[in-house]
Amino acid sequence: MRRLRAYWIGLLPGQMAYLWLIVQIFHAAHGAEPYERFVERLREQGYYDLALNYLDDMSQRPALPAEFRESIELERSLLWFQSANSLGPKSPQRAERLDQAETALRKFVDSAAKHPRRGEARLKLGGLLLLRAEEARAAVGSENGQEIPLAVKFYGQAHDFFEGSIAELAAIEAQLKGNRVDPNDRQQVAYREKIRSELREAQLLSAKAVDDRGRCRSADSPERLQDLERALQMFSSLYTKEQRMIGIRNYALFYRSDIQQLLGRNSDALDGYQRILDVEGVDVLRPLQTQAMAQFDKLLAADGKLEPASERASKWLDGLSKEERNWPEALELSLEYAQMRVQWIKKLEADELNSRTANTLKRTTRNDLKALLRTAGPHADRTREMLSDLGVEAEQAAQSTEMPVVKDFGQALMEAQSRMDSADATALEIAVIDQRLADDALPEAERPTLAAQRTEVIGQVDRLRSQSLDLLREGLRLFNRQTDDRGQLFDARFRMAYLYLKREQLREAVVVGQFVSRSTPGTNQGLSAASIVLRGFSELLRQPDADHAALMAELAPYAEYLVATWPQSTEAIAAAGALTQMAVSAQNWDQAEKYIQLVPENSEGIAKQYFQLGGCLFDQYQSVVGASGIDAPESVALRDRAAKWLQLAAEKAGTDDPDIRLSVSTALAQLRLAQGQSDQAAKVLIAGQDAPIVWLEKSGDGVSTIIRMDAYRTGLRIVAAQMVDGQIDAAAAATQMRSYVDKLQQSAGGEAADKQRLQTIFTAVAKDLKDKLALVKQTEKRRKFSEVVLLVVGAAANSDAFATQYWAASTLLSLAQELASQPDGFPQAKPAFEKSAQLLQQMVAQAAEDPKWVQPENAAVQLKVLLAQASQGAEDFRTALQTYGEILDQNENLLDVQIQVARLLQQVAKGNAARYKSAISGARPNPKTKGNAFWGWGKISQVTSKRMDQYSKEFFEARYQLANCQTLMARAQTDPAARSADLGRAQRAIQETYSLYPEMGGNESRVRFETLLKSIQQELGKPATGFVSPEVGA
């Protein structure tokens, strides 16, 4: 459905022609105190926050004039309103500021019954309701005859509010008429005109609210027709009664005609549009008249009168100035004009095959549509569709491209530019063809023809650009220093750089572009050349054989030049940012910090660059901590660097990018946790009413799922750390942790990838809690921590959602494993193992009944793995082995599971020689493979030996446990000969490993092997010399 350009909806005064007239009258009457002039200047410059601060300061001054003091709340509401409209529709702060504006407006209206600006406030409050209705309407996308309940609600509220304003203003107007205002009293006259203007404005907006409410109702709803007919009457009444205010009168007529057009009363609509077009000499009505012309011609075309409709549209467009042609109304008229010509072309082609008139008209229409594409706007998609319908002009692709003979520099430049323009226009055909080829409805028989046309057009574009380059080179040769303009010399080189880039001659584009930008510092042309240079570097860096180090070294001094010459330009920021990213990729932190400091601190997007550097430093810090320890000098240096840049990012992060705002806070909180500062981590992310995580819950709808979930996971970690540090009591910790678990579940939504991410996060949270418990050494603290976690997990286990139950079970298991790892901890751990196993049994059963309940689907295997681990921990070995068997019967190649099974078989042997043999050689025969489903340590070592690059750790673990099981089996033997034989096999297993891999998997692993070997040597009655024994060798 076509939507009118509604200047009046929730926007600044002056954005609609007729409102502009009203505002001028109002401001002529309104006092111009210094305070008001200052606020107005701040508003005009867009300094809304500064103006709000100024109003706050002024409100504290005792000597403030009463009239201004009484208007402060209104001024504040208008600034909130304007501030909201200055933000993008997706900004999370927009809704918050609109709420603040509405609250302030209602407060003013409720408390200022006699204030002279009360009418203005009521109109603005009604406009805010209209804005909310439009946003609800826009959120639906394309309207297809379905009701939009939220829009209907807001339009209804706006209408009721305007009707209340009309009653108030009409009463004031009647009172002023009765008092007979003295025509010489300028203030009273201006006030009367203000009231009259506000009354007519309220009447217009009230009618428009009813009109739009009807359009948002269901197509078959009787209320729809009722609203439209009522709005029609309201617009007619206003048009008839209002004779003085030309803006109000004609907008009422336009909206009335639009309803008549919607209802199929075309004759009445045409009459109304024509009356608007007949108004002469009123410039502020030109946009409305252009819109009326588009609708008038659309009706004529629908009646089959294509030729007169086209002529009228053409004549009107020809009468517009260059600036007026870029109006949305003019672009709409241009599209309607093109659409009429497309229909006319089809009619001509139907009447006569290969009609010359149709071909000429098609060529002209195509060129006009290409010109329209050069102006950005919502018309672009429809323009491309029409170009696609017209197809590619075969004559253009085949046209002659002979090189002209040029005699001087100026002629060469002109001919080159002509071909460049032709090439750019022809290149649009490629996008049109691609759009048609992407259409699944395109008949297969037409695809080869279109593909051939595409190839021809690409060739045509390349020939035109090649000729342009040749002409520019010839122009440079013909350049005359005495007669030709030196500025055009740089212009010629700039065009050469552009053409090199378009033809993917990247090295040439970079060289020539750098020459131009360095030769014309501070100019727009130099900056445009810099864009070409950066694009060239970008493409060169993407080449498969790119020498990144050399390109980086070349780009660095150029980036410094850009920052020094155009410090605030996007080009300079992009160049410094690219260098920073490359340095980060190379983990050259000194260079990264050097390059990022080239970017001015007040540059747009600087917070994101600081955050990216700080985040990478933090990632590297976590990696180094794992290898070197938390107190290693390298760890501390990386941590401090990361803290520096994350803190700077937090200081620079504004409110326009919610993802960056929350990501910075989350990363900084994680860093504080890594520093052992749980109180500081809480302050950064979760503490207080203004905390980022509180804002996320209230206004964070625009935040991406990944960032949202990471924040809640970090919140869980902070609460756990605070509990360990004694900064929060158990009850508060349990409440907060439960809340964050629920928020994580809600954040995941229904996407498979998000559910997979939720499972991964819950698994990581379980490990986080396990690690945190490991840090608690005091028995009483461990008990309290465990109780809180069990309390939270117990509540989560009652959820119906798979992910939440999975988290509860995995957390219980992790907690039990940590408790069991402590001396005498098994009695406390066993109940947790049993509870985890019970929950997992229930989940496995439900998954069998409803496989779709498991999200993601591949979590079903992991669910059984956890069940087996929990059963093993609870010493229910039968269930554990049976569950492992079900897993490996389906897929034996799960190495981690095979290792867990081998450990379990070794655990249950307990002095039974035959069972130790199962741990070594495997068990559970599989008829399909003719082998054992449970491999045992022997086969595990064989399998991993073939992939030492990937499974070195697993290989040495298997070899050690194989020798260890043989030793334990020997000790379980009652026959001395059998015992000696098993010990000999254990010794040989170590000898064979040592002979092939003398490093034995690293120092720690080597010591472990040698300790076992010495034990075996002693039991065999030999010297316990380890690897230096005669049997093993030095």
N, C-alpha and C positions, 0 to 999 in steps of 0.2 A: 504494500500500500504506500502511496506517495505521502510523504509528510511535509507540511508547510515549514518554511523557515520561520520559526517563532522567536522573534527578537525579544519578546517580552517575558520569556519564562526564566525567572530566577537569575537574571543577568544584571550587569551594572546599568545604571541609568544612562541613556544615550545610545543603547544598542538597537533600538527600534526607532524608525524615523518619526513616528507620531509621538512616541515617548520622549524623543529628543526635544520636540516642540514643547511638550508639557514641562519637562525638566528646566528648559530655558526660562519659561515663565516663572517657575517655582524659584529658581536661583536668583532671578531678578528681584524677587520679593524678599527672599530670605536674607537675614542679616549676614554681614561678612566680617565677623569679629576676627581678630588675629588668631585666636585659638582654632576657630573653624577653618580659616584659610590654611593654617599649618597642617591640620588633619587632612584637609582636602588635597594639599600638595603631596603629602605622603601617600594618600590613596591613589592619586594619579600615577605616581611612580611605582606603585605595586609594593610599597613598604608597609604591608598590613600589620605585621608583628610589631614593628617600630611604632606605628600609629596606635596600636592597642596599648603598648607600654606607656606612650605619651598620655593617653586617656587615663590610665591607672594613676599616673603621677598627678595629673591635673585634678582628679577627683579628690585628692587629699588636701588640696589648697583651700584654705578658708575663704579667701577673697575672690573666688571664682564667681562670675556673673550667674545669677539664678537661672536665666534662660539656658545657658550652656550646660550648667550642672544638670538640669532636668533632661537635657538631650543626650547625656553621656551614654546611657544605656542603649538608646537607639543607635548612636554612632558606633558603639561597640558591636551591636548586632549586625549592622551593615558591613563592618569590617570583617567580622567572622564569615559573613555570607560571601563577600567578595574574595576573601582568602580561600574559601572552599572552592569557588569557581575558578580560581587560578591554578588549582591542582588538577591533575589528570583524573579521569573517571575511575581509575583503578587504585588511586592513592588511598591507603588506609586512613589517612588523616582527613580526607574529604568528608566522610560521614560524620566524624567526630566534630568537625568545625560547623557543619550544617546543624548538628544537634545543638551546639553552643549558640549559633545564630538564632535558632528557633526558640530556645529557652529565653534568650535576652529579648527577643521581639515580644514574646508573650508577656514577659515581665513588664516591659514598657507599656504595652497595650492595656494590661490589667491595672496599671498604677497611674496612667496618664490620661484620665478621662477627658480633660479639658485642654490637653496640650495641642498647640497648633499643628504639630507634626504627627498627630495620632493617625490621620488618614494615610499619610505616607507609610507609617509603620504597618498598618493593616494591609495595605497593598503589597508590601514586601513580604509579609507573612503568608499572604495568599499565594504570592509568586513562589515562595519556598515549597508550598504544598504542590504546586504545579510541577516544580522541578522534581520532586520525589515521584510524582506520577510518571513523568517522562522517563526517569531512570528505570522505573519498574517496567515501563513499556519497552525500553531499549534492551533490557535484560532478556526479554523473550526472543529477540531477534526478529525474523520475518513474521508478520502477522498473517494468519491463515484462516481467519474467521472464528478462532477460538477466543473465549473470554479471557481477559487479563484481570483477575480479581483485584490485585493490589493496586493497579493503575485506576480501576474503576473506583476503588475506595478513596484514593487520594484526590482524584478529580472531583468526586462528590464532596469531600471535605473542603476543597478549595472553593467550589461553587457556593456552598453554605456560608463560608467565611466572607466571600465577596458580597453576597446578598446582605449580610449583616453590615458590612461597610457601606453599601449603597443606602441602606436605611438611615444610618448615622449621618452620612454626607448630605443626603437629600433633606434631612431635617435642618442641618446647618444652613444649607443653601436657601431653604424657605425662610429661615429666620433672617438671613442677610437681605433677602428681597423685601421682607416686611419692614426692616429697619431703614431701607432706602439709603444705601451707601453713598456718601458724598463723593462725586466724581473727582474732586480736587484732593481727596485724602488718598494719596498714592499707596500707603500701606494697607488700607482697608480694601482698595480696589485690587491690589495684588493678592490679598488673602482670599477675596471672593473668586478671583480667577483660579487660584490654586485649588480651592474647594471644588469648583466646577470641573476642573481638569481631572482631579482625583475621582470624582463621581463618574465621569464618562469612562475613565480608564477602568474603574471597577466594573462598570456595566459591560464593557467589551470583554474583560477577562472572565467575568462570570459566564457570559454566553459561550466563550471559547472552552471553558471547563466542561460545560454541558455537552458541547459538540464533541470534544475528545473523549469524554466518558462514553458517549454513544458509540464512537468508533472502536472503543476497547471492549464493547460487549459482544457476546456471541452473535454470529451473523443471522441466526434464526430467532433471536430474542426479540420479543415485542417491545422490551424496554429500549432496545437500540433505536428503533424507529421513533419511539416517543421522544427520546433525547434529541435526536436529529431534528425532528419537527419543532421541538421547543426551542432549540438553539436557533433554528431558522427564523422563528418569530422574534426572538430577542435581538438578533442581528438586524432584522428588517426594521424593528422599532427604533433601534439606535441610529440606523442609517437615515430614517425618515425624520427623526426629531432633531438630530444634531446637524446644524447647518454651518456653524462657525469653525469648528475644529476639523480641518480638512483631513488630517491624518486619521483621527478616530473614525470619521465618516467613511473614508475609502477602505480602511481595513475591515470595518463592519461589512461593507459591500462585498469585499473579496471573500471573506469567510462565508457569507451567505451564498455567494455564487458557487463556492467550492462544495457546500452541502447540496445545492441544487444539482451540481454535476454528479455527485455521488449517488443521488437519488434518481438519476436519469432524466432530470428536467433540463435538458440541454439548451433549449431555447431561452429559458429564463437565465441560465448560467451565462450564455453568450451575451445576453443583454447586459448583465452586471459587469462582466469583464470589459466589454466595450466602453461602458461608462467610465471605468477607471482609466482606460487608455485615452479617452477623450480629454482628460484633465491636462492642461498645458501650463508650463512655466513653474512647476513646483518640483524642484530638483530632489527634495527628500523623498518624493514618491517614486522616483525612478526605479529602485529595486522592486517595489510592489508592482509597478506597471510592467516591468520585464517578466515578473512571475505571472501576471495576468495574461500577457501575450503568449507565454508558453502554454497555458491552459486553454486559451482561446483557439490557438492553432491545433492543439491536440484534439479538441472537439470537432474542428473543421475536417481534420484528417480522418477521424473516426467516421465522419459522414461521407467519406470518399472524395472530398474536395482537396486533393493533395496539392495541386498546382497553386491555387490561390493561398492556401495555408503556407506553402513554402515561400511564396513571394513575400507575404507579410512578415514571416520570421526573418527572412534575409534582409528586408528593408530595415527592420528594427535593429538587428545585430549590426548592420552597417552604420547605424546612427549612434552606436555606443562608443565611448572613448576607450583607449587602450586599457586604462585602469578599470573601467566599468565591465569590460569583457571578462575580467577575472572574478567578478561577483559570482557567488553560487547560483543566483537567479539567472545570470547570463549563461553560465555553463549548462544549466538545466534547459534553457531555451535552445542552446546550440545542439544539445543531444536530441531534443524533440525535432529540431530542424533536420538533423541527420537521419533520424528515424523516418521522417516523412519522405525524404529523398530515397531511402532504401525501399520503402513501399512503392514509390513512384517507379524506381528502377525495375522492380519485379513486375510491375504492371506493363511497362514498356517492353520488357523482354518476353512477356507472355504474348503480347500483341505482335511482336516482330523479332524473329531470331537474329542475333548479332546486330541489334539496333545501335546505330552510331550515337544516337542521343543518350541511350542508356549507358553505353561505354564511357562517354564523356562525363556524364553525371556521376558514374561510379568512381571515375578517377578523381574528380573534384571532391566527392564525399570522402573518399579514402584519405586524401591529403588533409582535409579539414579535421578528420578524426585523429590522424597522426599529430596534428598541431594541438588538439585538445589534450592528448596524452602528455604533452610537455608541461602541462599545468597540473600539479598534484592536487588530489582531492578525491572525494567519494565517487565522483563520476567515472573514475578510471576503469573500474571493472565493467561497467556497462559499455564504455567506449570500446574496450577490447572485444567484447562480445559482438558488437556491430562490425568491427573490423574483421573478425573471424567469419561472420556471415557473408561479408563481401568477398572474402577470399583474396588470394594474391594476384596482383596484376601481372599477367604474363608479358604484356608489352614492356612493362618497366624492366623486368628481368632481362629482357632481350635487347634493351635499348643500346644505342651506340655509345661507346666509351672512348672515342678517339681522343688522343692528347692534342690540346690546342698548342699553337706556336705563340709563345709569349715574348714580348719585346722589352719589358721592364719589370722592376720589382713589384710595383703596385698591381700590374695585371696578373702576375704570377700568384700574388697573395689572394687576389679576388677569385681567380679560377680554382685555386686550392680550396678556399673556403666553400665555394659552390659545391665542389665534389664531397667535401666533408659533410656538409648539410645533407646532401643526397644520400651519402652512405649511412648517416645516423637515421634518416627517415626510412630508408630501405631496410635497415636492421630491425625496425619495429615489426616488419613482416615475419621475421623469424619467430618472434614470440607468439604472433597470431597463429602461425602454422603449428607451433608446438602445442598451443592450446587446443587446436582442432585434433591433432594426433593423440592427445591425451584423453580425448572424449571417447568413452567406451561405445557410444552409440554410432560412431563413425563407421560407415560400411567398409568392409575390408577391401573392396574393389577400388576405393578412393585413396587408400593409404599409399600405394606405390607412387601415384601421381603427386600427392602432397610431399612425399619424401624427396622426389626428384626436384620439385619446386624449391624445397628447403635448401638442397644442395646448390641449386642455381642462384638463389638469393644470397647465400653465404659467399659464393664466388663473386657475385656482383659487388657486394659490400667490400670484399678484399681488393678487387680491382680499383674501385673508386678511392680507397684509402691509399693504395700503392701509388696511384696517379697523383694524389694530393701530396704525398711525400716527394715524388719526383719534381712536382711543380714548386714546392717550397725550396728544395735544394737548388733548383734553377734560379729561383728568386734571390736566394742568398748570393749566388754567383753574379747576378745582375745588380745587386745593391749598389747605389751610388751615394757616397758619403756626403756629397754636396747638395743633392736634390731630394734624397729620400729621408724619411723620418726614422731616427735611430730607435725610437720607442717601438715602431712596427717591426724592427729587426728582432727584438726580444719576443714580440708577439708571434712572429714566424717560427722562432725556435720553440716557443711554448706549444704551438700547434704540432710541431714535429714530435715533441715528447709525448703529446696526447696520442698521436697516430702510432708511434712506436708501441705504446702501451696497448692500444686496441689491437694491434697486429701481433701482440705477444713477443715483440722484440724487447725483452725486458732490460737487458744490459744497456741498450741504447736509450731506452726511456729514462733509466736512472741517471745516466751520464748527462744527457741533454737537460733533463729536469733539474738536476742539481746546478748546472751552469746558469739556468734562468733564475732559479730561486736565490742563488748567491749573488747574481748580478743585479737583482731588483729587490733588495732587502726592504722590508716594511710595507711592500705594496700588495694589493690583492692578487696581482698576477704572480708575484713571487710565492705567495701562499698557495695559490692554485697549483703552481708547479710542484710545490712540496707535497701536495696530495698525490700527484702522479709518481713522485719519487718513492713515497712510502708504499704505494700500491705495488710499484715495481719490486721493491725489496721484499714485500710480503709474498709475492708470487715466486721470486727467486728462492726464498727460504723453503717454499713448498716443493721445490724440485727434488726428485729422488736422489740426485747426486750433489745436493747443495753442500757447500763448505760453510757450515754455520759459523765457525770461529772467524773465518775471513770476512764473511758478510757482516758479522757483529762488529768487528773491528772497523769496517768501513762505515757502518751506520752510526757508530758512537759519536764521532766528531760532528756528523751532520745533525744528529739529534740535539747536541749541545748548541749548535748554531740556531736551530729552530727555536729552542727554548729562550735563547738570548734575544732573538729577533722578533718572534711572535709568542711571547710567554704564555698568553692565555688561549692560544689557538688549540683546537682539537687535534690538529696535525702535530704540534709540538708534544702535546700530552701523549698522543698515540705512539710517537717515536720513542719517547722516554719509557713509556709503558712496555713497548715491545722489547727494548733492551733489558728492562728489569726482568721480564718473563724469561728471556733467554738466559740471563745470568742465574735465575732461580733454577731453571732446568738443569744447568751445569753445576748447581750447588755452589756457585761462586758468590757467597753471601756479601763479601766486601764490595764487589762490583754491583750487585743488586741494590745495596743501600746507596751506593754512589749514584746510580742511574735514577732511582726513585726520588732522590733529592733534587733532581733536575726539574721535576714537576712542581709548579707553584702550589703552595699549601691550600690556596683558596680555589683550586681548579675543581670543576665539576667531576665527580667520580673519584676524587682522591681517596675517599674513605675505602672504596672498593679496592684500590691498588694497595693501600696500606694493609688492608685485611688479607689480601692474597699473599703478600710477602710475609706477614706475621703468621698466617696459617701454615705456609710452607715451612717456615722456621720451626714452628711448633711440631709439625709432623716429623721433621728431621730430629728434633729434640727427643721425641718419643722413641724414635728408632735407635738413637745413640744411647739413651737410658737403658734400653733393653740389652745392649751389648756391653756398655761400659759402667753402668751404675748411675744412680741419681746424683751422686756427689762428685763425679768425675769433672775435671776442669772443662772439657769439651761440652758436657751436658749443661753445666751451669752457664757457660757463655751462650749457648744456643737458647736456653730458657730465657735469659735476660734480654737477648735480642728479640725473641718472639714477643715477650711482654711489652717491650718498647713500642713495636709497630702495632700490636693489637690495641694497646692503650691509645695510641694516636688515632687509630681507626675509630675507636669508640668516641673520641672527642670530636672527630670530623663527621661521623655518621649523622645524617639528617633524618628526616621523617619521610622523605619521598621514596626511599627504597627499603621496604620493610624486610626483605630478605637479608640485605647487608646489615641493617640495624640489628636484627636478631642473631645473625651469624657471628658478628663481632662480639656481642655479649656472651654468646655460648662459648666461643673459642677462648675468650679471656677468662671465663669462669673455669674452663677445663685447665687452663694454664695455672690459675690460682690453686686448683686442686692438686696439680702436679707439684706445686711448691709447698703443699701441706697447709695452705691457708684456706680452710673451709669457710671461715667467717667472711673473708674477702670474696670468695667465690659466690657466697650467698648474696652479698651486697651487689655484686655485678649482675646477677641473673634473677634471683627469686625473692629477695627481701624487700618489703615495703610496697605501698600501694602503687608506686610508679615503676616497679620492677618490670623489665622486659617480658618476663613470663606472665605477669599479670596483664600487661597490655596485650600479649598474644591471645589470652583467653577472651578478652573483651573485644578487641578490634583487629585481630590478626588474620582476617579472612583471606587476605591477599598473599599470605606467606606460603611458600612451597611446602609440600608434604615432607620432603627430606629434612629441610631446615627445622620445621616444626617438631618433628619426631626427635631430632638430635637435641633440641632444647629440653624437651621433657625427659629424655634419657639423662641428660646432664643434671637436670633438677633432681632426679632420683639419686644420682651419685653424690650430689651436694648434701642432701638430707642424711644419707647414710654416713657421710664423713662427719657431719655435724653431730650426729648421734654418738659416733666413736669418740669425738673430741669433747663430748659433754656439753655442747652448746644448745641442745634441744632435748626436751624430755621425750620419753617413749611414746606417749599418747599423741603428741603433736607430730612426731616423726611418722607414726603409723598413718595418721590422717593425710598428711602431705603425700606420702608415698602411694597411698591408695588413689589419691586424686591424680597423680601423674601417670599411674598405670592406666587409669580410665581414659585420660587424655591421649595417651599413646594409642590405645585401642580405637578411639574415635578418629584420630588423625589418619589412620591407615586407609579408611574408606574401603571401596570395593575393588580397586584395581589389583590385579594379580601381583604386579611388581611391588606395590606398596605392602601387600600382605607378606610377600617374601622378605621385604625389608623389616617389617614388624617382627617376624620370627627371628631374624638375625639380631635385631636390637634386643629383643627379650633374652636371647641366648647370651648376648654380651652383658646385659644387666645382671643376669644370674652370676656370671663370672665376676662382675664388678663387686657384687655383694659378698661373694665367696672370698675374693681378695681382701675386701675390707674387714671381714671377720678374721682373716688370718693375721691382721695387724693388731687385733685385740688380744692381749696376753692375760689380762686380769680375768679371773674366773667369773666374777660377778658381772663385769661389763660384757663378757662373751654371752653370758646367760640372757642379759637384757636385750642385747643386740639380736640374738637368735629369736627371742620371743617376739620382738617387733616384726622381724622379717616373716616369721611364721604367721603372725596375725594378719599381715598384709597379704601374704600368699594364700592364707585360708579364705579370705574374702574374695580374692581373685579366682580361686578354684570354683566358686559358685557361679561364675559367669557362664553364659551359654556360648560365648565366642571361643573358637578354637585357639586363636592366638593368645588370649588371656589365660586360658587353661594351660596351654603349652608353657607359658612363662611361669605359671605357678608351679608346675611339675618340675621344670628344669631348675628353677630357683631352689626348690626343696632339695633336689638331688645335689646341687652345688653346695648348699649349706651342709647337708649330711656328709658329703665328701670332705669338706673342710674340718668339720667336727671330728670325723673319724681319723683325720691325719694327726691329731694331737694325742699325746700320751694319755691313756685311760679315757679317750674321748668316745669310744665306740658305744657305750651304754646310752650316751646322749644322742649319738648319731643314728642309732638303729630306728627309733620311732620316725625320724625324718625320712630315712630310706623307705620304711614301710608305707608311710603316708604318700610319698611320691610314687611308689609302685602301685598303690591302690588307685590313685588318680589316673596314672598312665594306663592301667588295665581298663578303666572306664572309657578313656579316650580311644584306645585301640578298638574296643567293642563298638563304640559309636561310629568310628571311622569305617568299620566293616559294614555297618548298617547303612550309613550315608557317606559314601566316599567324597561327595562334594563338600561335606562339612570341613574337611581338611584343606586348609589354605596356607600356603600353596600346596598343590597336589604332591610334590616331591617330598613334603614333610612327613608323609606316612612312614617311610623307612626310618627317618630319624626318630620318630615317635617310638618305634619298636626298639631302636638302639637304646634310647633312654630307659625304656621299660626293663630291658635286659640289665643295664647298669644298676638301676635301682634295686632290682631283684637280687642281683649279685651282692650289693651292699647290705641288703637285709638278710643275707645268707639263705635266700630261697634259690639255691643253685639249680634245682630242677627247672623252675620257670625261666631262669636266666638262660640256661643251655637250650631249652626248647625255643625261646624267642630268638636267640641268635641263629638257631637252626633254620627257622622260618625265613629269616633275612637272607642267609647264605644259600639256601636252597634256590632262591630266585636269582642270586648274583654272587658267585664266589669271589669275585675280584674286588671286593670292598676291603682294602688292605687294613684300614683302621679297625674294622670289625674283626678281621682275622686275628689281629694282634690282641684285641680284647678277649677273644675266645681262648687263645693260647694261654693268656694270663689266668683266665678262669679255670681252665683245665689243670694248670699248674697249681692253682690255689686249692682245688678240691682233691688233689692227689693226697696231700697230708700223710706222707710216709708210705703210700701204696705204690710199689714199684710199677705195677701194670698201668696205673693211671698216669704216672709220669711219662710212660711210653706214649700214651695218647697225646700228651702235651707236646711231645717231640715229633711224633709221626702223624698225628691227626686222628680224626674220628668222624663218625656219621657218614657212612658210605652213601654216595650219590649215584643212583643207577644211570643217570643221564651222562655223567662224565666218567664213570668207571673209577672214580677216585673218591677221596674224602671231601665232604663239604667243609669240615673243619681241617685246615691245612696243618696246623702245628708249627712249631718253631723251625723245623727242618725245611719245609717247603717255603715258608715265609722268607728264610734266608736265601733260598735258591731264586725265588722270584725277584727279590730286591737286589740281588747281586747283578742282575742284568741291567739295572737302571741306577747305578751308583751315583750318577750325577743328580738324581732326583730323590733317591731313597737311601742315602748313605747312613743317616741316623737310624732308620728302621733296620737296615742290614746288620749293623753292629749290635743293636739291641737283640735281634733274633739270634745272632751267633753267640752272644753272651748267655742268653737264657737257654739256648740249646745245651751249652756246656754246663750251665747251672743245673738244669733238669737231670742231665746225666749224672752229675755229682749227687744230687738229692736221691735219685733212683738207686745209686750205688749204696748210699747210706741206709736205704730201706731194705736192701738185700740181706737175707740171713745166711746165704752161702758165701763164704769168703772168696771163692774163685769168681763167682758172679760179681761180687762187690769190686774186686780188683779189676775185672774186665771193664765194668762200667766206668770206673775211675780212669782207666787207660783211654777209653773213648772220649771222655771229657777233656783229658789232657791233649789228645790229638786234635780235637776240635779247635782248641785254642792255638795249638801249634800251626795248624793249617791256615787259620785266620792271620796269624802273625807273619807267616812266610809270604803271604800274598799282600798284606796291608800292614807293614811294620808300624805305621803311625797309629793304627788301631782306633781310628775315629776321633783322635784328639787326646790331649793329656788326661782329661778326666776319665774318658773311656778306657784309656790304656792302663791307668792305675787300677781301675775296677777289674779289668781282665787279669792283671798281674796278681792282684790280691787273691782272686779265685784260684789262679794257677798255683800260687804258693800253698794254698790250703790243700789242693789236690796232691801236690808233691809231698807234703807232710803226711797225708793219709796213706800215700803209697810207700812211705818209709824212705823217701829220698830227701836230699837237701832242698830246703825251700828257698831257692835262688831266683825264682821267677823267670824272666825272659833271658837271663844270662846263664841258665843251666845248660849243661852239655846237650840235653835232649832238644833244647830249643835253639841254642846257638846265641852268640853275642850279637 
